[in-house]
Amino acid sequence: MTSIDDHDAYLAAAPDALRSSLVALRALLARLLPDAEEIVAYNMPGFAIGGSVIASYAAFSRQCGLYVQPDAIAEHADAIAAAGLKATKTGITFTPRKPIPDELVEALVRTSRTALGR
């Protein structure tokens, strides 16, 4: 994807097969972080409070990613594995066929926010 300026532009440029998953994730993140600002950092849309990025998301050719603070991934590693998802130090990849459960997104965002003291 090319450089983007906002969430809408990012979603419009996302692969068709992934767009609905990203739209749903954006809506969930906006609901979970009503006081956050929608930002673009590192060419990824995200949500920040007081300049600290709480959560970001991305589209790749065949999968999506949710990015949070490392503490959130570590704390919820068992739940991530139980959901059959793969994680790195700061992110979880998912597909429309195997999405991240909303409850897990909520737990990750809550922990990410707490880790940043926001």
C-alpha positions as CSV (number, residue, x, y, z in Angstrom):
1,M,0.0,0.0,0.0
2,T,1.1,3.6,-0.6
3,S,1.5,6.3,2.0
4,I,-1.8,7.2,3.6
5,D,-3.2,10.2,5.5
6,D,-6.2,8.8,7.4
7,H,-8.1,5.7,8.3
8,D,-10.6,6.0,5.5
9,A,-7.9,6.2,2.8
10,Y,-6.1,3.2,4.3
11,L,-9.3,1.1,4.3
12,A,-10.1,2.2,0.7
13,A,-6.7,0.9,-0.4
14,A,-6.9,-2.3,1.6
15,P,-7.4,-5.6,-0.3
16,D,-11.1,-6.2,-1.0
17,A,-11.0,-9.6,0.9
18,L,-9.7,-7.9,4.1
19,R,-11.6,-4.6,4.1
20,S,-14.7,-5.7,6.0
21,S,-12.5,-7.2,8.8
22,L,-10.6,-4.0,9.1
23,V,-13.7,-1.9,9.1
24,A,-15.1,-4.0,11.9
25,L,-11.9,-3.8,13.8
26,R,-11.7,0.0,13.4
27,A,-15.3,0.3,14.7
28,L,-14.5,-1.9,17.7
29,L,-11.3,0.0,18.6
30,A,-13.2,3.3,18.3
31,R,-15.9,2.0,20.7
32,L,-13.2,0.7,23.1
33,L,-11.2,3.9,23.0
34,P,-13.8,6.7,22.7
35,D,-11.3,9.3,24.0
36,A,-8.6,8.3,21.6
37,E,-7.5,10.2,18.5
38,E,-7.4,8.4,15.1
39,I,-3.8,8.7,13.9
40,V,-1.5,7.3,11.2
41,A,1.9,6.2,12.4
42,Y,4.4,4.1,10.5
43,N,1.9,4.0,7.7
44,M,-0.6,2.2,9.8
45,P,-3.9,3.5,11.2
46,G,-4.1,3.5,14.9
47,F,-5.6,5.1,18.1
48,A,-3.6,7.3,20.4
49,I,-4.2,9.0,23.7
50,G,-1.9,11.8,24.7
51,G,0.5,10.9,21.9
52,S,0.8,7.3,23.0
53,V,-0.4,4.7,20.5
54,I,-2.7,2.2,22.2
55,A,-3.6,0.1,19.2
56,S,-2.9,0.0,15.5
57,Y,-4.1,-2.2,12.6
58,A,-2.8,-3.2,9.2
59,A,-3.6,-5.0,6.0
60,F,-1.2,-7.3,4.2
61,S,-1.7,-9.3,1.1
62,R,-3.5,-12.2,2.8
63,Q,-3.9,-11.3,6.4
64,C,-4.5,-8.4,8.8
65,G,-2.7,-7.4,12.0
66,L,-3.6,-5.9,15.3
67,Y,-0.7,-4.1,17.1
68,V,-0.6,-3.3,20.8
69,Q,1.9,-2.9,23.5
70,P,4.2,-5.9,24.2
71,D,2.8,-6.3,27.7
72,A,-0.6,-6.9,26.3
73,I,0.6,-9.7,24.0
74,A,2.5,-11.3,26.9
75,E,-0.4,-11.1,29.3
76,H,-2.9,-12.6,26.9
77,A,-0.5,-15.2,25.2
78,D,-2.6,-18.1,26.4
79,A,-5.9,-16.6,25.0
80,I,-4.2,-15.8,21.7
81,A,-3.0,-19.3,21.4
82,A,-6.4,-20.7,22.4
83,A,-8.0,-18.7,19.6
84,G,-5.6,-20.3,17.2
85,L,-3.9,-17.1,16.3
86,K,-0.2,-16.2,15.8
87,A,1.5,-13.4,17.7
88,T,4.8,-11.5,17.6
89,K,6.1,-9.3,20.3
90,T,3.6,-6.5,19.4
91,G,1.1,-8.0,17.0
92,I,-1.4,-10.6,16.2
93,T,-2.2,-11.7,12.6
94,F,-5.7,-12.8,11.6
95,T,-7.8,-13.4,8.6
96,P,-11.5,-12.9,7.8
97,R,-11.9,-16.7,8.2
98,K,-10.2,-16.7,11.6
99,P,-10.8,-13.2,13.2
100,I,-9.7,-12.1,16.6
101,P,-12.6,-12.5,19.0
102,D,-14.0,-9.2,20.2
103,E,-13.5,-10.1,23.8
104,L,-9.8,-10.7,23.1
105,V,-9.4,-7.4,21.3
106,E,-11.0,-5.7,24.3
107,A,-8.6,-7.4,26.7
108,L,-5.6,-6.6,24.6
109,V,-6.6,-2.9,24.2
110,R,-7.3,-2.6,27.9
111,T,-3.9,-4.0,28.8
112,S,-2.2,-2.0,26.2
113,R,-3.7,1.2,27.5
114,T,-2.8,0.3,31.1
115,A,0.8,-0.5,30.1
116,L,1.0,3.1,28.8
117,G,-0.6,4.6,31.8
118,R,-3.5,6.0,29.8
